[in-house]
Amino acid sequence: MFILTTIEDLVQIKPQEFARPSIQAIKDSINAKYANKVIHNIGLCVSMWDLLNASEGLIGQGTGLVNVNVEFRMVVFRPFRGEIIQGRIKQSNQEGIILDLDFTCEVIIPYQHLPETSHFSRAEKVWVWNTEGTELFFDKGEPALFRVEQEEWTDQKPGIVQKDDEGNVIEERGTAWRLIGSMAQAGLGPTLWWGEQGEEGEEIDEEMADVKS
């Protein structure tokens, strides 16, 4: 689910940060630049793991910013195909279900990847699985297991953001990356259906907790 990726880059330290220890200022600058950002074909950056190397700082002419060449390792969320992950149902619509992993909501379960006898309830605004005469609901807020089927990458090019007269954004760019998952297999879907979580689900929770800490 989580991998370490080595990155080399140039970061800038602002003058107001000069009073802080240099290492801490560099780490904060790296996290501000990369945390919660998507690197194309690499994954979603979570936080810096460790600093491998840093050059001496050079003050930029006319800016006062200190430029530092750094090499570091970043914790990246990049699950593999077929991996089982636990999330929480954020919302549902006719297209499928969106899951929340706390640090990202770019997880989509298309209706084609739900059990065959599922249907969308317009009144409840949830998906319902009809199985042997019993209705099981994909309720909002429920913990749920899903299997990773594929990733979708979108190469986002720089563009002008359109705004109306009041300054509100008219059209936002789509996400650069998202996961496509499935809940069509036995044992997947809301964990409430299958009783208490097994050891695999507990290990997933522990791994996510370690990264957040």
PyRosetta script that sets phi, psi and omega in degrees:
from pyrosetta import init, pose_from_sequence

init()
pose = pose_from_sequence("MFILTTIEDLVQIKPQEFARPSIQAIKDSINAKYANKVIHNIGLCVSMWDLLNASEGLIGQGTGLVNVNVEFRMVVFRPFRGEIIQGRIKQSNQEGIILDLDFTCEVIIPYQHLPETSHFSRAEKVWVWNTEGTELFFDKGEPALFRVEQEEWTDQKPGIVQKDDEGNVIEERGTAWRLIGSMAQAGLGPTLWWGEQGEEGEEIDEEMADVKS")
pose.set_psi(1, -46.8)
pose.set_omega(1, 179.9)
pose.set_phi(2, -115.2)
pose.set_psi(2, 137.4)
pose.set_omega(2, 179.3)
pose.set_phi(3, -128.7)
pose.set_psi(3, 163.2)
pose.set_omega(3, 174.5)
pose.set_phi(4, -104.7)
pose.set_psi(4, 127.7)
pose.set_omega(4, 179.5)
pose.set_phi(5, -121.5)
pose.set_psi(5, 130.4)
pose.set_omega(5, 178.8)
pose.set_phi(6, -85.7)
pose.set_psi(6, 130.4)
pose.set_omega(6, -176.9)
pose.set_phi(7, -130.3)
pose.set_psi(7, 139.2)
pose.set_omega(7, 172.3)
pose.set_phi(8, -114.3)
pose.set_psi(8, 134.1)
pose.set_omega(8, -176.8)
pose.set_phi(9, -159.8)
pose.set_psi(9, 172.7)
pose.set_omega(9, 173.7)
pose.set_phi(10, -109.2)
pose.set_psi(10, 123.0)
pose.set_omega(10, 177.4)
pose.set_phi(11, -115.7)
pose.set_psi(11, 159.0)
pose.set_omega(11, -177.1)
pose.set_phi(12, -121.2)
pose.set_psi(12, 134.9)
pose.set_omega(12, 178.8)
pose.set_phi(13, -105.5)
pose.set_psi(13, 126.1)
pose.set_omega(13, -178.4)
pose.set_phi(14, -77.7)
pose.set_psi(14, 151.6)
pose.set_omega(14, -178.9)
pose.set_phi(15, -56.0)
pose.set_psi(15, -36.4)
pose.set_omega(15, -178.5)
pose.set_phi(16, -67.2)
pose.set_psi(16, -10.2)
pose.set_omega(16, 179.3)
pose.set_phi(17, -99.9)
pose.set_psi(17, 3.1)
pose.set_omega(17, -175.8)
pose.set_phi(18, -65.7)
pose.set_psi(18, -26.5)
pose.set_omega(18, -177.8)
pose.set_phi(19, -73.7)
pose.set_psi(19, -14.8)
pose.set_omega(19, -178.6)
pose.set_phi(20, -85.1)
pose.set_psi(20, 158.4)
pose.set_omega(20, 173.7)
pose.set_phi(21, -55.9)
pose.set_psi(21, 136.5)
pose.set_omega(21, -173.3)
pose.set_phi(22, -59.6)
pose.set_psi(22, -40.8)
pose.set_omega(22, -179.1)
pose.set_phi(23, -62.0)
pose.set_psi(23, -43.6)
pose.set_omega(23, -179.7)
pose.set_phi(24, -66.1)
pose.set_psi(24, -38.6)
pose.set_omega(24, 178.2)
pose.set_phi(25, -63.8)
pose.set_psi(25, -38.6)
pose.set_omega(25, 178.2)
pose.set_phi(26, -66.6)
pose.set_psi(26, -44.9)
pose.set_omega(26, 179.8)
pose.set_phi(27, -61.2)
pose.set_psi(27, -43.4)
pose.set_omega(27, -179.8)
pose.set_phi(28, -64.4)
pose.set_psi(28, -37.4)
pose.set_omega(28, 179.2)
pose.set_phi(29, -66.3)
pose.set_psi(29, -40.0)
pose.set_omega(29, 178.4)
pose.set_phi(30, -65.0)
pose.set_psi(30, -46.5)
pose.set_omega(30, -179.5)
pose.set_phi(31, -64.1)
pose.set_psi(31, -38.2)
pose.set_omega(31, 178.9)
pose.set_phi(32, -63.9)
pose.set_psi(32, -32.9)
pose.set_omega(32, -176.9)
pose.set_phi(33, -81.9)
pose.set_psi(33, -33.9)
pose.set_omega(33, -170.5)
pose.set_phi(34, -112.6)
pose.set_psi(34, -31.3)
pose.set_omega(34, -174.1)
pose.set_phi(35, -58.7)
pose.set_psi(35, 133.7)
pose.set_omega(35, 179.6)
pose.set_phi(36, 66.5)
pose.set_psi(36, 22.8)
pose.set_omega(36, 175.8)
pose.set_phi(37, -111.5)
pose.set_psi(37, 150.8)
pose.set_omega(37, 178.7)
pose.set_phi(38, -100.2)
pose.set_psi(38, 128.3)
pose.set_omega(38, 172.7)
pose.set_phi(39, -102.5)
pose.set_psi(39, 123.5)
pose.set_omega(39, -173.5)
pose.set_phi(40, -56.1)
pose.set_psi(40, 129.5)
pose.set_omega(40, 178.8)
pose.set_phi(41, 63.7)
pose.set_psi(41, 13.4)
pose.set_omega(41, 174.5)
pose.set_phi(42, -117.5)
pose.set_psi(42, -51.8)
pose.set_omega(42, 176.9)
pose.set_phi(43, 142.5)
pose.set_psi(43, -169.6)
pose.set_omega(43, -179.2)
pose.set_phi(44, -92.3)
pose.set_psi(44, 118.0)
pose.set_omega(44, -179.6)
pose.set_phi(45, -73.0)
pose.set_psi(45, 132.4)
pose.set_omega(45, 179.9)
pose.set_phi(46, -101.0)
pose.set_psi(46, -59.0)
pose.set_omega(46, 178.2)
pose.set_phi(47, -164.1)
pose.set_psi(47, 161.3)
pose.set_omega(47, 177.6)
pose.set_phi(48, -70.6)
pose.set_psi(48, 136.5)
pose.set_omega(48, 179.8)
pose.set_phi(49, -89.1)
pose.set_psi(49, -54.6)
pose.set_omega(49, 176.8)
pose.set_phi(50, -157.9)
pose.set_psi(50, 159.9)
pose.set_omega(50, 179.1)
pose.set_phi(51, -99.0)
pose.set_psi(51, 120.5)
pose.set_omega(51, -177.2)
pose.set_phi(52, -88.9)
pose.set_psi(52, -37.7)
pose.set_omega(52, -176.5)
pose.set_phi(53, -160.8)
pose.set_psi(53, 146.6)
pose.set_omega(53, 177.0)
pose.set_phi(54, -146.3)
pose.set_psi(54, 133.7)
pose.set_omega(54, 179.5)
pose.set_phi(55, -82.0)
pose.set_psi(55, 172.8)
pose.set_omega(55, 172.8)
pose.set_phi(56, -69.5)
pose.set_psi(56, 144.0)
pose.set_omega(56, -177.7)
pose.set_phi(57, -75.9)
pose.set_psi(57, 140.5)
pose.set_omega(57, 176.5)
pose.set_phi(58, -118.5)
pose.set_psi(58, 127.7)
pose.set_omega(58, -178.4)
pose.set_phi(59, -78.5)
pose.set_psi(59, 126.3)
pose.set_omega(59, 180.0)
pose.set_phi(60, -71.8)
pose.set_psi(60, 140.0)
pose.set_omega(60, -178.2)
pose.set_phi(61, -67.2)
pose.set_psi(61, 123.2)
pose.set_omega(61, 175.3)
pose.set_phi(62, 80.3)
pose.set_psi(62, -2.8)
pose.set_omega(62, -178.0)
pose.set_phi(63, -112.7)
pose.set_psi(63, -31.1)
pose.set_omega(63, -175.5)
pose.set_phi(64, 80.2)
pose.set_psi(64, -4.9)
pose.set_omega(64, 178.9)
pose.set_phi(65, -77.8)
pose.set_psi(65, 140.9)
pose.set_omega(65, 177.3)
pose.set_phi(66, -96.2)
pose.set_psi(66, 121.8)
pose.set_omega(66, -179.6)
pose.set_phi(67, -94.5)
pose.set_psi(67, 127.7)
pose.set_omega(67, -177.6)
pose.set_phi(68, -130.2)
pose.set_psi(68, 126.4)
pose.set_omega(68, 173.4)
pose.set_phi(69, -82.8)
pose.set_psi(69, 126.7)
pose.set_omega(69, -174.7)
pose.set_phi(70, -128.9)
pose.set_psi(70, 154.5)
pose.set_omega(70, 170.9)
pose.set_phi(71, -130.5)
pose.set_psi(71, 126.3)
pose.set_omega(71, -174.1)
pose.set_phi(72, -149.6)
pose.set_psi(72, 167.7)
pose.set_omega(72, 175.5)
pose.set_phi(73, -111.9)
pose.set_psi(73, 134.7)
pose.set_omega(73, -176.8)
pose.set_phi(74, -115.4)
pose.set_psi(74, 136.5)
pose.set_omega(74, 172.4)
pose.set_phi(75, -76.5)
pose.set_psi(75, 123.0)
pose.set_omega(75, -175.5)
pose.set_phi(76, -123.9)
pose.set_psi(76, 134.2)
pose.set_omega(76, 175.0)
pose.set_phi(77, -84.8)
pose.set_psi(77, 112.1)
pose.set_omega(77, -179.3)
pose.set_phi(78, -149.8)
pose.set_psi(78, 81.4)
pose.set_omega(78, -179.0)
pose.set_phi(79, -69.6)
pose.set_psi(79, 157.4)
pose.set_omega(79, 179.1)
pose.set_phi(80, -98.4)
pose.set_psi(80, 158.9)
pose.set_omega(80, -179.0)
pose.set_phi(81, -63.3)
pose.set_psi(81, 132.0)
pose.set_omega(81, -179.0)
pose.set_phi(82, 93.8)
pose.set_psi(82, -7.4)
pose.set_omega(82, -179.9)
pose.set_phi(83, -72.0)
pose.set_psi(83, 141.4)
pose.set_omega(83, 177.7)
pose.set_phi(84, -96.9)
pose.set_psi(84, 125.0)
pose.set_omega(84, -176.1)
pose.set_phi(85, -130.4)
pose.set_psi(85, 147.7)
pose.set_omega(85, 175.8)
pose.set_phi(86, -102.5)
pose.set_psi(86, 134.1)
pose.set_omega(86, 174.2)
pose.set_phi(87, -134.8)
pose.set_psi(87, -164.0)
pose.set_omega(87, 178.2)
pose.set_phi(88, -133.9)
pose.set_psi(88, 133.8)
pose.set_omega(88, -177.1)
pose.set_phi(89, -65.4)
pose.set_psi(89, 119.6)
pose.set_omega(89, -179.1)
pose.set_phi(90, -91.1)
pose.set_psi(90, -47.4)
pose.set_omega(90, 179.8)
pose.set_phi(91, -164.0)
pose.set_psi(91, 164.2)
pose.set_omega(91, 179.6)
pose.set_phi(92, -133.4)
pose.set_psi(92, 150.3)
pose.set_omega(92, 172.7)
pose.set_phi(93, -148.4)
pose.set_psi(93, -175.0)
pose.set_omega(93, -176.2)
pose.set_phi(94, -65.5)
pose.set_psi(94, -20.6)
pose.set_omega(94, -179.2)
pose.set_phi(95, -82.3)
pose.set_psi(95, -21.7)
pose.set_omega(95, -179.0)
pose.set_phi(96, 151.4)
pose.set_psi(96, -149.5)
pose.set_omega(96, -174.8)
pose.set_phi(97, -125.9)
pose.set_psi(97, 139.4)
pose.set_omega(97, 175.3)
pose.set_phi(98, -107.0)
pose.set_psi(98, 131.5)
pose.set_omega(98, -178.8)
pose.set_phi(99, -108.7)
pose.set_psi(99, 148.6)
pose.set_omega(99, 177.5)
pose.set_phi(100, -109.9)
pose.set_psi(100, 126.1)
pose.set_omega(100, 176.8)
pose.set_phi(101, -105.5)
pose.set_psi(101, 20.1)
pose.set_omega(101, -177.5)
pose.set_phi(102, 76.9)
pose.set_psi(102, -48.7)
pose.set_omega(102, -178.1)
pose.set_phi(103, -100.7)
pose.set_psi(103, -6.3)
pose.set_omega(103, 175.4)
pose.set_phi(104, -159.8)
pose.set_psi(104, 148.7)
pose.set_omega(104, 175.7)
pose.set_phi(105, -117.6)
pose.set_psi(105, 17.8)
pose.set_omega(105, -178.1)
pose.set_phi(106, -88.6)
pose.set_psi(106, 52.5)
pose.set_omega(106, 177.7)
pose.set_phi(107, -126.1)
pose.set_psi(107, 117.8)
pose.set_omega(107, -175.4)
pose.set_phi(108, -117.3)
pose.set_psi(108, 132.7)
pose.set_omega(108, 171.8)
pose.set_phi(109, -111.3)
pose.set_psi(109, 97.4)
pose.set_omega(109, -180.0)
pose.set_phi(110, -62.3)
pose.set_psi(110, 152.5)
pose.set_omega(110, -178.2)
pose.set_phi(111, -60.1)
pose.set_psi(111, -26.2)
pose.set_omega(111, 178.0)
pose.set_phi(112, -66.3)
pose.set_psi(112, -20.0)
pose.set_omega(112, -178.5)
pose.set_phi(113, -102.7)
pose.set_psi(113, 19.0)
pose.set_omega(113, 172.2)
pose.set_phi(114, -101.1)
pose.set_psi(114, 164.6)
pose.set_omega(114, 176.8)
pose.set_phi(115, -51.9)
pose.set_psi(115, 144.8)
pose.set_omega(115, -172.0)
pose.set_phi(116, -56.8)
pose.set_psi(116, -34.1)
pose.set_omega(116, -175.7)
pose.set_phi(117, -92.4)
pose.set_psi(117, 23.0)
pose.set_omega(117, 178.9)
pose.set_phi(118, -86.7)
pose.set_psi(118, 151.6)
pose.set_omega(118, 175.5)
pose.set_phi(119, -145.0)
pose.set_psi(119, 158.5)
pose.set_omega(119, -178.9)
pose.set_phi(120, -94.8)
pose.set_psi(120, 125.4)
pose.set_omega(120, 177.5)
pose.set_phi(121, -90.4)
pose.set_psi(121, 112.0)
pose.set_omega(121, -179.9)
pose.set_phi(122, -67.2)
pose.set_psi(122, -34.2)
pose.set_omega(122, -179.0)
pose.set_phi(123, -68.2)
pose.set_psi(123, -45.1)
pose.set_omega(123, -178.1)
pose.set_phi(124, -88.2)
pose.set_psi(124, -18.2)
pose.set_omega(124, -176.0)
pose.set_phi(125, 58.5)
pose.set_psi(125, 43.3)
pose.set_omega(125, 176.9)
pose.set_phi(126, -141.0)
pose.set_psi(126, 159.9)
pose.set_omega(126, 172.9)
pose.set_phi(127, -87.3)
pose.set_psi(127, 144.9)
pose.set_omega(127, -177.8)
pose.set_phi(128, -129.0)
pose.set_psi(128, 132.5)
pose.set_omega(128, 177.6)
pose.set_phi(129, -102.3)
pose.set_psi(129, 118.6)
pose.set_omega(129, 176.9)
pose.set_phi(130, -92.3)
pose.set_psi(130, 113.6)
pose.set_omega(130, -178.4)
pose.set_phi(131, -134.3)
pose.set_psi(131, 115.1)
pose.set_omega(131, 177.7)
pose.set_phi(132, 52.3)
pose.set_psi(132, 43.9)
pose.set_omega(132, 176.9)
pose.set_phi(133, 81.5)
pose.set_psi(133, 2.6)
pose.set_omega(133, 179.8)
pose.set_phi(134, -112.2)
pose.set_psi(134, 138.2)
pose.set_omega(134, 177.0)
pose.set_phi(135, -100.0)
pose.set_psi(135, 122.6)
pose.set_omega(135, 177.0)
pose.set_phi(136, -113.1)
pose.set_psi(136, 128.2)
pose.set_omega(136, -172.7)
pose.set_phi(137, -100.4)
pose.set_psi(137, 138.0)
pose.set_omega(137, 171.0)
pose.set_phi(138, -87.1)
pose.set_psi(138, 72.5)
pose.set_omega(138, -172.4)
pose.set_phi(139, -71.1)
pose.set_psi(139, 144.6)
pose.set_omega(139, 176.1)
pose.set_phi(140, -60.7)
pose.set_psi(140, 135.3)
pose.set_omega(140, 178.6)
pose.set_phi(141, 89.3)
pose.set_psi(141, -8.0)
pose.set_omega(141, -178.5)
pose.set_phi(142, -78.5)
pose.set_psi(142, 136.1)
pose.set_omega(142, 171.3)
pose.set_phi(143, -63.0)
pose.set_psi(143, 139.6)
pose.set_omega(143, -177.1)
pose.set_phi(144, -146.6)
pose.set_psi(144, 145.7)
pose.set_omega(144, 175.8)
pose.set_phi(145, -98.4)
pose.set_psi(145, 141.8)
pose.set_omega(145, 175.8)
pose.set_phi(146, -141.6)
pose.set_psi(146, 160.1)
pose.set_omega(146, 177.6)
pose.set_phi(147, -107.8)
pose.set_psi(147, 132.8)
pose.set_omega(147, 179.4)
pose.set_phi(148, -71.4)
pose.set_psi(148, 125.3)
pose.set_omega(148, 179.3)
pose.set_phi(149, -103.7)
pose.set_psi(149, -42.4)
pose.set_omega(149, -179.5)
pose.set_phi(150, -166.1)
pose.set_psi(150, 169.2)
pose.set_omega(150, 174.9)
pose.set_phi(151, -113.4)
pose.set_psi(151, 150.7)
pose.set_omega(151, 173.1)
pose.set_phi(152, -122.0)
pose.set_psi(152, 124.1)
pose.set_omega(152, -179.9)
pose.set_phi(153, -113.3)
pose.set_psi(153, 137.4)
pose.set_omega(153, 176.0)
pose.set_phi(154, -125.7)
pose.set_psi(154, 119.9)
pose.set_omega(154, 179.4)
pose.set_phi(155, -76.4)
pose.set_psi(155, 103.5)
pose.set_omega(155, -177.0)
pose.set_phi(156, -86.9)
pose.set_psi(156, 118.3)
pose.set_omega(156, 179.1)
pose.set_phi(157, -95.4)
pose.set_psi(157, 150.8)
pose.set_omega(157, 179.0)
pose.set_phi(158, -58.6)
pose.set_psi(158, 140.9)
pose.set_omega(158, -179.9)
pose.set_phi(159, -156.0)
pose.set_psi(159, 167.4)
pose.set_omega(159, 179.6)
pose.set_phi(160, -87.4)
pose.set_psi(160, 127.4)
pose.set_omega(160, 179.0)
pose.set_phi(161, -80.0)
pose.set_psi(161, 124.7)
pose.set_omega(161, -178.8)
pose.set_phi(162, -83.4)
pose.set_psi(162, 133.7)
pose.set_omega(162, 179.3)
pose.set_phi(163, -130.8)
pose.set_psi(163, 153.9)
pose.set_omega(163, 177.4)
pose.set_phi(164, -86.1)
pose.set_psi(164, -173.8)
pose.set_omega(164, -176.4)
pose.set_phi(165, -63.9)
pose.set_psi(165, -24.1)
pose.set_omega(165, -179.3)
pose.set_phi(166, -93.2)
pose.set_psi(166, 2.7)
pose.set_omega(166, 177.4)
pose.set_phi(167, 89.1)
pose.set_psi(167, 5.7)
pose.set_omega(167, 178.7)
pose.set_phi(168, -81.6)
pose.set_psi(168, 141.6)
pose.set_omega(168, -179.7)
pose.set_phi(169, -70.1)
pose.set_psi(169, 126.7)
pose.set_omega(169, -179.0)
pose.set_phi(170, -82.5)
pose.set_psi(170, -44.1)
pose.set_omega(170, -176.6)
pose.set_phi(171, -139.1)
pose.set_psi(171, 123.8)
pose.set_omega(171, 178.7)
pose.set_phi(172, -99.5)
pose.set_psi(172, 149.7)
pose.set_omega(172, 176.0)
pose.set_phi(173, -70.0)
pose.set_psi(173, 147.0)
pose.set_omega(173, 178.0)
pose.set_phi(174, -70.1)
pose.set_psi(174, 171.1)
pose.set_omega(174, -179.2)
pose.set_phi(175, -69.8)
pose.set_psi(175, 149.6)
pose.set_omega(175, -179.7)
pose.set_phi(176, -80.3)
pose.set_psi(176, -20.0)
pose.set_omega(176, -175.4)
pose.set_phi(177, -157.2)
pose.set_psi(177, 144.5)
pose.set_omega(177, 172.0)
pose.set_phi(178, -157.0)
pose.set_psi(178, 159.1)
pose.set_omega(178, 178.7)
pose.set_phi(179, -99.5)
pose.set_psi(179, 140.8)
pose.set_omega(179, 172.2)
pose.set_phi(180, -108.8)
pose.set_psi(180, 122.3)
pose.set_omega(180, -176.5)
pose.set_phi(181, -119.4)
pose.set_psi(181, 178.4)
pose.set_omega(181, 179.9)
pose.set_phi(182, -137.7)
pose.set_psi(182, 143.8)
pose.set_omega(182, 172.3)
pose.set_phi(183, -125.9)
pose.set_psi(183, 24.2)
pose.set_omega(183, -173.5)
pose.set_phi(184, -84.6)
pose.set_psi(184, -11.2)
pose.set_omega(184, -176.3)
pose.set_phi(185, -95.8)
pose.set_psi(185, 156.9)
pose.set_omega(185, 178.5)
pose.set_phi(186, -60.5)
pose.set_psi(186, 137.0)
pose.set_omega(186, 179.6)
pose.set_phi(187, 93.5)
pose.set_psi(187, -10.4)
pose.set_omega(187, 179.0)
pose.set_phi(188, -99.7)
pose.set_psi(188, 167.0)
pose.set_omega(188, -175.2)
pose.set_phi(189, 98.6)
pose.set_psi(189, -168.1)
pose.set_omega(189, -179.7)
pose.set_phi(190, -53.3)
pose.set_psi(190, 130.0)
pose.set_omega(190, -177.9)
pose.set_phi(191, -64.7)
pose.set_psi(191, -22.2)
pose.set_omega(191, 178.7)
pose.set_phi(192, -60.2)
pose.set_psi(192, -30.7)
pose.set_omega(192, -179.5)
pose.set_phi(193, -64.7)
pose.set_psi(193, -35.2)
pose.set_omega(193, -169.7)
pose.set_phi(194, -104.6)
pose.set_psi(194, 13.6)
pose.set_omega(194, 179.7)
pose.set_phi(195, 83.0)
pose.set_psi(195, -156.3)
pose.set_omega(195, -177.3)
pose.set_phi(196, -67.5)
pose.set_psi(196, 151.8)
pose.set_omega(196, 179.1)
pose.set_phi(197, -66.0)
pose.set_psi(197, 144.1)
pose.set_omega(197, 174.1)
pose.set_phi(198, -81.7)
pose.set_psi(198, -174.3)
pose.set_omega(198, -177.9)
pose.set_phi(199, -62.3)
pose.set_psi(199, -34.3)
pose.set_omega(199, -178.5)
pose.set_phi(200, -63.5)
pose.set_psi(200, -43.7)
pose.set_omega(200, 179.5)
pose.set_phi(201, -64.7)
pose.set_psi(201, -37.4)
pose.set_omega(201, 179.9)
pose.set_phi(202, -67.6)
pose.set_psi(202, -38.4)
pose.set_omega(202, 178.4)
pose.set_phi(203, -64.3)
pose.set_psi(203, -37.5)
pose.set_omega(203, 178.4)
pose.set_phi(204, -62.5)
pose.set_psi(204, -45.8)
pose.set_omega(204, -179.8)
pose.set_phi(205, -60.9)
pose.set_psi(205, -42.4)
pose.set_omega(205, -179.0)
pose.set_phi(206, -65.3)
pose.set_psi(206, -39.2)
pose.set_omega(206, -179.8)
pose.set_phi(207, -64.9)
pose.set_psi(207, -43.6)
pose.set_omega(207, 179.9)
pose.set_phi(208, -66.3)
pose.set_psi(208, -37.4)
pose.set_omega(208, -180.0)
pose.set_phi(209, -65.8)
pose.set_psi(209, -37.5)
pose.set_omega(209, -179.7)
pose.set_phi(210, -65.5)
pose.set_psi(210, -40.0)
pose.set_omega(210, -179.7)
pose.set_phi(211, -66.1)
pose.set_psi(211, -43.2)
pose.set_omega(211, -178.1)
pose.set_phi(212, -64.7)
pose.set_psi(212, -33.1)
pose.set_omega(212, -178.4)
pose.set_phi(213, -75.1)
pose.dump_pdb("model.pdb")
